[in-house]
Amino acid sequence: MHFISTRGEGKISPSQALLKGIADDGGLYVPEFFPDLTDFINNMYRLSYKELAFEILSRFLTDFTEDELKMCIESAYGNNFDTPEVTPLKQAGKYYFLELFHGKTLAFKDMALSILPHLMVTAAKRNKTDKKIIILTATSGDTGKAALEGFANTEGISIAVFYPQNGVSDIQKLQMITQEGENTFAAGVYGNFDDTQTGVKKLFTDAALKQKIADMGFVFSSANSINIGRLLPQIIYYFRAYQQMVNGGEIKHGEKINFTVPTGNFGNILAGYYAKKMGLPVNKLICASNENKILYDFFASGEYNTNRDFYCTVSPSMDILISSNLERLLYDLSNADLVTKTMNALKNQKEYSFEYKADGFCGFFADSAEALKAIGEMFENGYLMDTHTAVGYAAYKKYVKETHDDAKNVIISTASPFKFSADVLRGLGCAKIPEGFASVYELSDKTGLPIPEPIKNLEKKEIKHKTVCGKEEMEKVVLDFINKR
Ligand SMILES: *Cc1c(COP(=O)(O)O)cnc(C)c1O
């Protein structure tokens, strides 16, 4: 297996793709083909999460030895999750929720970020990298913490995370600024997530800066979902969900199901698309957006136009207008020349049109009021959703209303409700919401659910990262950090 850039740059090995994160031509790495797992699916029903992970990852990471890959998988999924199922499938009425928030930072980013550091360390050894790696990450809240936690105290790798100063929840911010580990760093940026992500991408593609840090003995890499090492581990849980649906007697082997995915950067849902390409019986992938419904508009019209208002919603991890991973889908549906042209149009005109032929995706959206209402409604049915999952649920209901599709559907549940406790309380109809961490206690009191272990002592932790900067200062901040390494 080799990886190629969506903008045409030549083939590289899996471990090189992991280390580079983004191609020199600005494109994203994609596998040169998708392995067909149809036969494997017949025999996957008794496999554990780790066994599934091995089967899937080994088809892509072909320059890892079996032992290396198994070690990475054991380190990631051995005991970082609070349940041996890793991704429990919950049912409430006729709705199914695949819970991806049982890792250390309570959001679905843990699914990939608990293994990525191990993959990178292995890849660095394989490639005899003599430079120390600096992971640069932009976050809309959840990636940052999951990446900091994943990479903390990793030998030979340091990590700097940038988050939008006013674009993350109180709990998300607290999680990041209290991060321990002397190789970690987090800073707020004045601006929204797109400013932050664009700022980080600029640092990545700045040739002069790259040379400068190379002279200092460092090289950049990415823990964002532009890194193929984020995407591949996310394919696993789509197979897992299917396995759980069959084992639970909800569907028959071979029956097609739908997935509804609360979407921001298009990484999670793209992994579902890849799973489908590998033979998983999936019919529709329902792309759920909040008020920033640029993907909904794209799937409806083929027009991708970022010249629009940016909304801060109750689902901040989906407040994104430039969904990086869509580039990988466009590549899959066309070719490197067209992708390059299209991405240049995005850069220069802030918009593009692409002749999109429906191939299983459809977009639906729900605004903040609808999401909050959904939280109250679902809680009465015995299930507590976070604000992002609520967007998924509300969007799925609209999908059913419009299409009358009665195929079984799994809603991807992307975060613990405790990460967004203030807005979840609002959804439950609370009139007075306590500020900051007190909302976590209140949510626990109100619902009778225990506060998840990873954030129990969060308010008592020391604040370690106090930097807040403008987007034009990010380079300086990064250089300061590197200088201390
Ligand atoms: C990151 C995130 C999303 C969006 O996932 P993408 O892969 O960016 O589409 C949705 N919900 C939560 C809670 C997240 O952290």
The ligand as a MOL file (V3000), in Angstrom:
LIG
                    3D

  0  0  0     0  0            999 V3000
M  V30 BEGIN CTAB
M  V30 COUNTS 15 15 0 0 0
M  V30 BEGIN ATOM
M  V30 1 C -14.7740 16.8930 16.0960 0
M  V30 2 C -16.1610 16.6850 16.5290 0
M  V30 3 C -17.1960 16.5770 15.5990 0
M  V30 4 C -16.9720 16.7270 14.1120 0
M  V30 5 O -16.2100 15.6830 13.5830 0
M  V30 6 P -15.4940 15.8640 12.1570 0
M  V30 7 O -14.6560 14.6660 11.9900 0
M  V30 8 O -14.6810 17.1180 12.2760 0
M  V30 9 O -16.5580 15.9990 11.1480 0
M  V30 10 C -18.4860 16.3370 16.0690 0
M  V30 11 N -18.7340 16.2380 17.3880 0
M  V30 12 C -17.7520 16.3440 18.3050 0
M  V30 13 C -18.1100 16.2390 19.7390 0
M  V30 14 C -16.4390 16.5560 17.9130 0
M  V30 15 O -15.4750 16.6600 18.8330 0
M  V30 END ATOM
M  V30 BEGIN BOND
M  V30 1 1 1 2
M  V30 2 1 2 3
M  V30 3 2 2 14
M  V30 4 1 3 4
M  V30 5 2 3 10
M  V30 6 1 4 5
M  V30 7 1 5 6
M  V30 8 2 6 7
M  V30 9 1 6 8
M  V30 10 1 6 9
M  V30 11 1 10 11
M  V30 12 2 11 12
M  V30 13 1 12 13
M  V30 14 1 12 14
M  V30 15 1 14 15
M  V30 END BOND
M  V30 END CTAB
M  END
